[in-house]
Amino acid sequence: MLLEHYQQDIAPKLASEFQLKNLMAVPKVKKVVINTGIGLARDSEEDQKRVLEELGLIAGQKPNLRQARKSIAGFGIRRGQVIGAAVTLRGRKMYDFLQKLFNIVLPRLRDFRGVSKKSFDTSGNYTLGMTEHTVFPEIDLGKVNKVLSLEVTIVTSTRDREKAERLLEELGMPFEKKGDK
């Protein structure tokens, strides 16, 4: 639904707004990356499987384990040790996830007044940190024994922060209003 809405309504609107003659130059979402740190579960294969299973339920796709690139003695991490899990969504799954995130998950957060516009990087990508994964409807609270924090990165095709902001606004991302703080 969100994909069709983008193609039929949002892309032509943004093309005229930014005075772009070519529809291929219109900003679009390239991919969504969801990742989480495993934390203390890094030593237990059973806990790692549970993290992968829950992240897979949220994303609708099998996640990959991420390994440490270098050893950090202060954190007790060795090179090659599993420290996180990530999944990259593209195409229809990406748009379905974004629709669920914007319309169901974010409004379920406690005291939610919108997401900050300050989370854009210099390349026009948006990163959203979430302290609980239990707000996703796929997660059964009865089976959760450890709450995970997630990081959702929305990668756009534009390098312009303003264009990326307009794109996400049109897609339905609930940004905070100027008066709220």
N, C-alpha and C positions, 0 to 999 in steps of 0.2 A: 504494500500500500504506500509506504513512504517513498519507495523507489519510483513508482508511477507518479506520485505527487511531485517529486523532484523533476522528473523528465518532462511532465506536461505543464506544470505551473511555475515551479521555482526557477529552473534554468532559463526559460525565456524572460522571466521578470528580472533576474539578475543580469542577463545579457543587455537588456535595455537600460537598466539602472547604471551599469558600469560602461555603457556605450561600446559593447563588444559586438563585432560583426560576425565572428565565428563562434558557433555554439560550443566548439571544443575548447575554447579559451575560458568558458564559464567555470568558476570555482566549483569543485566537487569534493566529496569525501573519498579518499583513495582506500583507506583501511582503518580499522579500529583494532588497537592492541590492548588486551586485558592481561594484566600480570599481577602476581601476588608473591610475597616472600613466604617461604615455608617456615622460617623461624626455628623453633626448637624441634619441629618435626623432621629436621634434616637427618637425624640419626635413626628414625623409625620408618621402615618401608611401609608399614600399615598406615601410618599417619600421612605419608606422602601419597599413597593411593587414595585416601579419603579427600585430600586437598585436590588432587587431579579430578576425582569424580565430581566434587562440588563445583569446581571451575568449569568442567565440561557441561554440567547441567545449566549453569548460568549462560555460557556462550553458545551452547548447541553444537559444539565441535570439540574434538579431542585436543586438550592442551599438551604442550611439551614441557619437559623438565628443563630448568636452566641451571648450569653449573658455574661455579666460581671461576673467574679467569685468573685470579692470583690469590695467594695465601695472605690472610690478615690475622696475625697472631692475637691482636687485641680482641677480635670477635670470635676467635676459635674456629676460623674457617681455613680449610686447606684447598689448594688449587684442585679443581675437578670435582669438588664436593657439590652435591645438589643443594641449591639455596633458594630456588624459586620455581614458579611455573608460569607459563604465558601461552596465550592463544591469539592468533591474528585472524580477524574476520574480514572478508571482502565480499562484494556483490550483494545478493539478496539477503544472506545471513547478517551481513553488516547493517543493512538498512532495517531489518527486523529487530536486531538488537538495539539500535539507536531509538527506534520507535518505542520499544519497551522501556528503555532507560529514561527517555524524556517524559513519557506519559504515565508510567506506572511506578517505576523505582524511585526516581528523585522526589516526586510528591509524597512518597511514603516516609521520607527521612524526617526525623524529629526536628521541629522548629525550622522547617525548610522555607527560605524566603527567596530562593534562586541561587544559581551558581555564580561565582565571581567572574568578571570579565578580565581579571588580572592573570588568569592561568594560561594565556596564550604565550607561546614561545616566539622567537624572532622569525621562525619559518612559517608562521600561520597555523601551527598545530595546537590543539587544546588538550591539556591533561587534567583529569579530574581524579582526586583521591577520595576514596570512600573508606570509612573506618569499620564498617560492618558489611559482610556479604549476605547477611540474613534478610535484608530488605528485598532481595530478589524473590519473586513468587515461586520459583522452582525449588527453593531450599526448604526442606522440612525441618522446622525448629526442633522437633523431637529427636532428630538424628544428629544434630550438631553438638559436638563436644568442645570445639574451639572456634571462636569467631576469627575470621580472616579479614584483613584489610586488602582492598583492591586498588589498583591504579588503572584508569581507563584513558587511553590516549587516542584522540581522534585526529588522524593525519589527513590534511587537506592538500589539494593540488596547487593552491596558491601560496605565494611567499608573502603576500600582503595581509597583515593582521586585520585590517579593516574589512577586507573582502571575506576573510575567513569568518569573522564575527557575524557579518551579514548572512553568510551561508548558513551557519548554525542557528541563527535567529529564525531564518525562514524555515528551517527543518523542524523547528519547535523546541529548541533548547531553552529551558526556563532561566534566563539570566536575571540577576537581581536588579530591581528598579533603583534608580538614582537615589531616592529618598530613604531606602532601606539600608540599615547598617547594624 
